[in-house]
Each structure stands twice: as structure tokens, then as C-alpha cells.
Amino acid sequence: MDLGQRTGGAFAPAAAAVAAGHIPGAVLGVVDRTGQRAVRHAGWASLVPDREPLGPGTWFDLASLTKVVFTTTAILRLWQGGRLELDTPLAELIPDLRQYDVAQAPERRLTVRECLAHRTHLPAVEPIYTYGRDPQTLRAFVLQRAWRPVAEPVYSDINFILLGIVIERLTGSPLASQPLADGLCFAPEPATCAATEHCMWRGRVLRGEVHDENAFALGGAAGHAGLFGTIDGVLDFAHGVLAGIGWPPAMMAAIAEPAGARRTLGWECRHEGWSGGGLCSPGTIGHVGFTGTGLWIDREAGLAWSLLTNRVHPTRHRDTGIVQLRRRTGEALFATGA
């Protein structure tokens, strides 16, 4: 079965979800190690205030795919360039971190590796945006806050907000000005984007501005969210990982080798019930985003796939079945390739 037919079969669950009104729209892209790709799409970029169709060139708010496509990759490149070590304490990279309690603050002892692997005491999320809208003041708030500890390490946006600040400090440039490949950006043209939520805080339907409230308040680009992409932009990134283009062996090992039961550095690895389904290779890595996005890379099979949806449009407060849809998509992809 050729890649186009295989992608068509894998897109059937998403097409059905669109037809049933569970999600507004979806794009599925699949790429192999040679760079060959196939894309399928259906549905709507926007339902309100106007109904507009989406296409293969529609930009999506990638949400937490920012963590892997941008932040993890940037940190690992800084590591490969000798700008940091993975076991460097954050305080060596951000000297003013908890600067009023340099002897006792646990945040100062956290390492880059621990943040990448979500092995810290930091909470999953905090409504940082409720403390104001000035990005620099909010960055200072993040750095000086005595974060309430959690009993066991959890997947934490705060880990990656801190890593985003590390990138800004070491490069001397804000995240919004960092170089990005074609098909990826932090400030897309709104008319080209899939709409996300009608945000009660901002009082409008979001289109071309980051859905995540904390990323918006931090200036639109943060280590945990803010990146937008087209399906081709995401597949270009995935192909680089599959083919080892721009990914030397040490970087590849960092994202492939387990750093816990469910995680590598930055990424999630395959486990029972995970988002990529149960038919991909054991070494497959992946990540999902709250807005309805996801990317999975199976280097053993030489295949990567990305499902981009705007499932939070016009509201997050409904069951869209996105968890099951992601699993069904991955399983259909491998079932149709058997």
C-alpha cells in the first residue's frame, strides 16, 4: 500500500469526527524517512463568527508541541554547541533565579535535564496571567516565585517556561525573535490560521494569537506554548528527526532514551494507553498539544505522523473525543500498512 492510501486510511477516524461535529477540522500528515509525504484534510478553520474551510496550508496553534519542536530542540542544540550542560543547575544559567534565597531555594538546584524530563517539584500549571500582562514583569514573577511543591513529579508547564528563559538568556534574543524553519512561527497571519477558543478572559475568538493564557501574557512566545505551524512545517521537522538531518547522535539519543517510565528528554515514549496507539514500534516518541495537536515519530518504522485539529474551537468545555481519536489514528496508520 502506498503512502497516500495508508494516510487516507489513517485519516478516516478524523474525517468521521469532523462529519459528526465532534471537532471543527483536522489535517493529518504522514512522512517517511526519504521525505515522501501525504496529507489529508477536512472541515473548518472557523465556525464562529464565520464558517471558513481549512486546507493543507492552514496554520495551527501547536500548543505544547512548542515544548518539543522548539524548546527541547533549542536546548539540545545549545548543549551540543557547548553553551550548557544538561546537568547544569538552572541558577548557573539564570543567576537571578530566586535571588533573595540563594542558599535554600530548591528552584536554584534544578537542572536542565530535570526540567526536560519533568522530574522536578514544580506544579503542572499556574495562572500566571492573572498577575498582570507585562511580559518582563511576569518573567520576573516566574523567577522569584517560591513555587508550591507537588508530592510527586508531574508534567509541568513551569519547567518549560524556565527553559524558555534559559534560551533567551544564552542567545540574547527573545523567543519570538528566534530563527525558525519555514512553516513554523510565533506570529502568523490571523486570516491563515485555524481559530481556537472564544476566550472568556480576552473576550474574543482567538485566531492567530496563542490560545494558552500564560504564553499570551508572557508576550505570545514562551517555552511551553506559542508556536504555530502548518502541517508541512511540522512534517519537515519530523523528517529531520527521522533522517538524522541536523540531529547528531547525541541529540538523537537524548530524545530516544527513556528518562523515566513514560518520558525521554522533552518527549513522551510509548507506554500502555498512550496517545500514539498500540501498534507503533516500542521506541516511538510523541507529544500532544491542548488545542488538539499531536506529533509522533517512529524511527524503527521510518515513519512520522502529525494530526492537527482545532478541537477547542469554539470552546474547550466539551468532550470532543480527542484522546480516543489520536489513538485510533495511529492504530489505523499501522493497520493499513500491514
Phi, psi and omega per residue, in radians:
M1 nan 2.273 -3.114
D2 -1.341 2.952 -3.017
L3 -1.113 -0.630 3.127
G4 -1.101 -0.793 3.112
Q5 -1.125 -0.702 -3.135
R6 -1.122 -0.707 3.123
T7 -1.180 -0.689 3.093
G8 -1.047 -0.739 3.089
G9 -1.127 -0.701 -3.135
A10 -1.224 -0.421 -3.124
F11 -1.431 -0.228 -3.080
A12 -0.953 -0.755 3.117
P13 -1.089 -0.694 3.128
A14 -1.195 -0.715 3.105
A15 -1.058 -0.699 3.113
A16 -1.162 -0.673 3.123
A17 -1.137 -0.656 3.080
V18 -1.161 -0.822 -3.112
A19 -1.069 -0.583 -3.136
A20 -1.443 -0.104 -3.141
G21 1.412 0.248 3.132
H22 -1.288 -0.625 3.068
I23 -2.330 2.638 -3.130
P24 -1.187 -0.815 -3.065
G25 -2.757 2.898 -3.110
A26 -2.736 2.582 2.997
V27 -2.273 2.274 3.043
L28 -2.041 2.272 3.056
G29 -2.206 2.450 3.112
V30 -2.250 2.380 3.134
V31 -2.343 2.530 3.087
D32 -1.886 3.137 -3.027
R33 -1.119 -0.450 3.139
T34 -1.389 -0.213 -3.087
G35 1.765 -0.147 3.065
Q36 -1.097 2.440 -3.106
R37 -2.495 2.811 3.046
A38 -2.483 2.523 -3.079
V39 -2.340 2.424 3.020
R40 -2.265 2.553 -3.140
H41 -2.535 2.768 3.087
A42 -2.820 2.656 2.969
G43 1.689 -2.630 -2.838
W44 -2.201 2.346 3.007
A45 -1.279 -0.519 -3.106
S46 -2.611 2.413 3.005
L47 -1.850 -0.634 3.112
V48 -2.347 2.512 0.022
P49 -1.295 -0.296 3.124
D50 -2.260 2.620 3.104
R51 -1.517 2.070 -3.134
E52 -2.322 2.336 -3.124
P53 -1.286 2.668 3.017
L54 -1.747 2.920 3.127
G55 -2.506 -3.108 -3.136
P56 -1.137 -0.300 3.119
G57 -1.707 0.091 3.140
T58 -1.134 2.420 3.063
W59 -1.554 2.413 3.127
F60 -2.076 2.530 2.946
D61 -1.248 1.937 -3.026
L62 -1.363 -0.197 3.093
A63 0.919 -2.195 -3.033
S64 -1.287 -0.063 2.928
L65 -1.103 -0.328 2.996
T66 -0.922 -0.665 -3.069
K67 -1.053 -0.632 -3.073
V68 -1.767 -0.774 -3.098
V69 -1.166 -0.682 -3.121
F70 -1.826 -1.118 -2.897
T71 -1.169 -0.911 3.125
T72 -1.011 -0.771 -3.128
T73 -1.097 -0.775 -3.139
A74 -1.118 -0.726 3.126
I75 -1.113 -0.760 -3.127
L76 -1.168 -0.589 3.082
R77 -1.217 -0.635 3.045
L78 -1.127 -0.659 3.077
W79 -1.107 -0.839 3.132
Q80 -1.124 -0.490 3.105
G81 -1.473 0.056 3.105
G82 1.365 0.267 -3.110
R83 -1.485 -0.327 3.112
L84 -2.744 2.870 2.976
E85 -1.970 2.588 -3.078
L86 -1.140 -0.456 3.133
D87 -1.726 0.270 3.047
T88 -1.224 2.287 3.029
P89 -1.109 2.519 -3.141
L90 -0.994 -0.549 -3.090
A91 -1.118 -0.421 3.095
E92 -1.320 -0.421 -3.121
L93 -1.699 -0.483 3.095
I94 -2.243 1.435 -3.023
P95 -1.032 -0.474 -3.116
D96 -1.522 0.118 3.068
L97 -1.093 2.162 -3.095
R98 0.770 0.904 -2.999
Q99 -1.232 -0.203 3.113
Y100 -1.641 0.049 3.119
D101 -2.590 0.995 -3.005
V102 -1.161 -0.402 -3.080
A103 -1.466 -0.576 -2.979
Q104 -1.996 -0.330 -3.009
A105 -1.090 2.105 -3.125
P106 -1.165 -0.465 3.130
E107 -1.060 -0.544 -3.112
R108 -1.215 -0.364 -3.114
R109 -1.634 -0.156 3.111
L110 -1.123 2.547 3.138
T111 -1.881 2.874 3.066
V112 -1.017 -0.788 -3.131
R113 -1.033 -0.781 -3.126
E114 -1.093 -0.684 3.104
C115 -1.178 -0.754 3.120
L116 -1.059 -0.647 -3.085
A117 -1.604 0.039 -3.106
H118 0.993 0.769 3.080
R119 -1.980 1.093 -3.116
T120 -2.293 3.104 3.090
H121 -1.595 0.067 -2.987
L122 -1.354 2.596 -3.122
P123 -1.226 2.852 -3.126
A124 -1.078 -0.797 -3.071
V125 -2.765 2.774 3.106
E126 -2.538 2.459 3.138
P127 -1.325 1.204 -3.105
I128 -1.019 -0.600 -3.077
Y129 -1.108 -0.331 -3.133
T130 -1.359 -0.115 3.136
Y131 -1.650 0.005 3.121
G132 2.468 3.113 -3.094
R133 -2.150 -0.011 3.112
D134 -1.375 2.036 -3.023
P135 -1.023 -0.732 -3.099
Q136 -1.205 -0.659 3.087
T137 -1.131 -0.684 3.130
L138 -1.220 -0.582 3.027
R139 -1.104 -0.725 3.093
A140 -1.107 -0.660 3.096
F141 -1.073 -0.796 3.125
V142 -1.030 -0.733 -3.078
L143 -1.273 -0.548 -3.062
Q144 -1.725 -0.139 -3.101
R145 -1.209 2.377 2.971
A146 -1.503 1.680 -2.998
W147 -1.227 2.363 3.097
R148 -1.136 2.228 -3.086
P149 -1.343 2.606 3.008
V150 -1.758 2.715 -3.051
A151 -1.158 -0.694 3.115
E152 -2.267 2.580 3.136
P153 -0.977 2.431 3.117
V154 -2.270 2.817 3.004
Y155 -1.082 2.084 -2.918
S156 -2.264 2.156 2.984
D157 -1.075 -0.570 -3.080
I158 -1.093 -0.671 3.075
N159 -0.899 -0.791 -3.025
F160 -1.479 -0.419 2.967
I161 -1.092 -0.735 3.094
L162 -1.125 -0.717 3.112
L163 -1.135 -0.607 3.053
G164 -1.070 -0.689 3.094
I165 -1.166 -0.640 3.055
V166 -1.010 -0.815 -3.138
I167 -1.053 -0.781 3.132
E168 -1.072 -0.750 -3.109
R169 -1.159 -0.754 -3.063
L170 -1.320 -0.536 -3.127
T171 -1.620 -0.333 -3.103
G172 1.307 0.251 -3.115
S173 -2.296 2.493 3.040
P174 -1.112 2.728 -3.098
L175 -1.024 -0.646 -3.106
A176 -1.111 -0.310 -3.137
S177 -1.798 0.059 -3.129
Q178 -1.203 2.532 3.125
P179 -1.173 2.425 -3.139
L180 -2.353 2.661 3.113
A181 -1.285 2.851 3.058
D182 -0.980 2.464 3.129
G183 1.510 0.068 3.067
L184 -2.343 2.396 3.083
C185 -2.867 2.916 3.078
F186 -1.765 -0.168 -3.083
A187 -2.494 1.326 -3.110
P188 -1.336 2.897 3.016
E189 -1.261 2.099 -3.031
P190 -0.932 -0.670 -3.071
A191 -1.134 -0.323 -3.126
T192 -1.617 0.013 -2.970
C193 -1.803 2.682 2.922
A194 -1.318 2.333 3.104
A195 -1.236 2.614 3.035
T196 -1.962 -2.167 -2.929
E197 -1.546 2.699 2.837
H198 -1.403 1.773 -3.008
C199 -1.382 2.099 -3.134
M200 -1.181 -0.537 3.135
W201 -1.238 -0.787 -3.109
R202 -1.544 -0.261 3.054
G203 1.264 0.560 -3.130
R204 -2.812 2.821 2.981
V205 -1.287 2.270 -3.070
L206 -1.524 2.283 3.103
R207 -2.646 1.951 -3.105
G208 1.434 0.107 2.984
E209 -2.208 2.538 -2.962
V210 -1.043 2.371 3.134
H211 -1.216 -0.724 -3.073
D212 -1.100 2.152 -3.061
E213 -1.108 -0.729 -3.123
N214 -1.153 -0.718 3.103
A215 -1.108 -0.697 3.099
F216 -1.059 -0.827 -3.112
A217 -1.163 -0.480 3.111
L218 -1.443 0.122 3.051
G219 1.974 0.027 3.109
G220 1.767 -0.308 3.131
A221 -2.361 2.168 3.115
A222 -2.489 3.007 -3.075
G223 -1.203 -0.346 -3.068
H224 -1.787 -0.346 -3.068
A225 -2.882 2.846 3.095
G226 2.247 -0.314 -3.101
L227 -1.391 2.411 3.018
F228 -1.978 2.701 3.115
G229 -2.772 2.719 2.933
T230 -1.583 2.907 3.117
I231 -1.092 -0.628 3.118
D232 -1.188 -0.636 3.092
G233 -1.086 -0.738 3.126
V234 -1.199 -0.725 3.134
L235 -1.180 -0.609 3.056
D236 -1.037 -0.778 3.098
F237 -1.061 -0.829 -3.107
A238 -1.087 -0.683 3.115
H239 -1.094 -0.671 3.088
G240 -1.013 -0.714 3.110
V241 -1.202 -0.794 -3.133
L242 -1.020 -0.751 -3.045
A243 -1.613 -0.075 -3.112
G244 1.254 0.411 -3.140
I245 -1.467 1.962 -3.073
G246 1.373 0.170 -3.129
W247 -2.195 1.520 3.091
P248 -1.112 2.840 -3.039
P249 -0.927 -0.671 -3.110
A250 -1.155 -0.701 3.082
M251 -1.150 -0.723 3.133
M252 -1.082 -0.748 3.135
A253 -1.094 -0.640 -3.100
A254 -1.092 -0.627 -3.135
I255 -1.621 -0.143 -3.110
A256 -1.748 -0.579 -3.035
E257 -1.462 2.319 -3.120
P258 -0.999 2.413 3.045
A259 -2.085 0.491 -3.076
G260 2.715 -3.108 -3.059
A261 -1.151 -0.536 -3.039
R262 -2.195 0.022 -2.998
R263 -2.355 2.628 2.842
T264 -1.824 -2.850 3.034
L265 -1.332 1.909 3.124
G266 1.588 -0.733 -2.974
W267 -1.726 2.943 2.977
E268 -1.772 2.412 3.063
C269 -1.796 2.826 -3.041
R270 -1.074 2.364 3.053
H271 -2.621 3.003 -3.105
E272 -1.034 2.176 3.076
G273 1.413 0.207 -3.040
W274 -1.349 3.050 -2.957
S275 -1.214 -0.396 -3.070
G276 -1.476 -0.013 -3.109
G277 1.483 3.038 -3.002
G278 -1.780 0.148 -3.057
L279 -1.880 -0.133 3.125
C280 -1.348 2.996 -3.102
S281 -1.183 2.683 -3.114
P282 -1.023 -0.508 -3.112
G283 -1.531 0.159 -3.132
T284 -1.126 2.451 3.040
I285 -2.042 2.756 -3.141
G286 -2.865 3.063 3.077
H287 -2.824 2.683 3.103
V288 -2.206 2.858 3.100
G289 -2.194 2.577 -3.023
F290 -1.055 -0.567 -3.102
T291 -1.199 -0.220 3.138
G292 2.035 0.428 -3.093
T293 -1.849 2.870 3.082
G294 -2.949 2.654 3.101
L295 -2.520 2.328 -3.140
W296 -2.336 2.427 -3.059
I297 -2.282 2.038 3.139
D298 -1.943 1.668 -3.071
R299 -1.244 -0.544 3.117
E300 -1.123 -0.742 3.119
A301 -1.440 -0.207 -3.121
G302 1.197 0.649 -3.019
L303 -2.487 2.475 3.017
A304 -2.347 2.614 3.115
W305 -2.474 2.583 3.134
S306 -2.343 2.235 3.046
L307 -1.944 2.030 3.139
L308 -1.957 2.144 3.077
T309 -2.325 2.868 3.012
N310 -1.976 0.959 -2.984
R311 -1.137 -0.292 3.119
V312 -1.516 0.031 3.125
H313 -1.619 2.241 -0.003
P314 -1.595 0.032 3.137
T315 -2.624 2.596 3.052
R316 -1.415 -0.255 -2.955
H317 -1.550 0.997 3.044
R318 -2.785 2.750 -3.123
D319 -1.576 1.945 -3.131
T320 -1.689 -0.123 -3.104
G321 1.275 0.404 -3.043
I322 -1.121 -0.581 -3.117
V323 -1.099 -0.840 3.138
Q324 -1.210 -0.643 -3.121
L325 -1.073 -0.755 3.122
R326 -1.053 -0.797 -3.133
R327 -1.111 -0.778 -3.122
R328 -1.104 -0.613 3.125
T329 -1.116 -0.865 3.132
G330 -1.084 -0.711 -3.112
E331 -1.234 -0.629 3.083
A332 -1.162 -0.629 3.130
L333 -1.048 -0.779 -3.104
F334 -1.431 -0.501 3.082
A335 -1.178 -0.690 -3.125
T336 -1.318 -0.260 3.120
G337 -1.646 -0.020 -3.085
A338 -1.264 nan nan
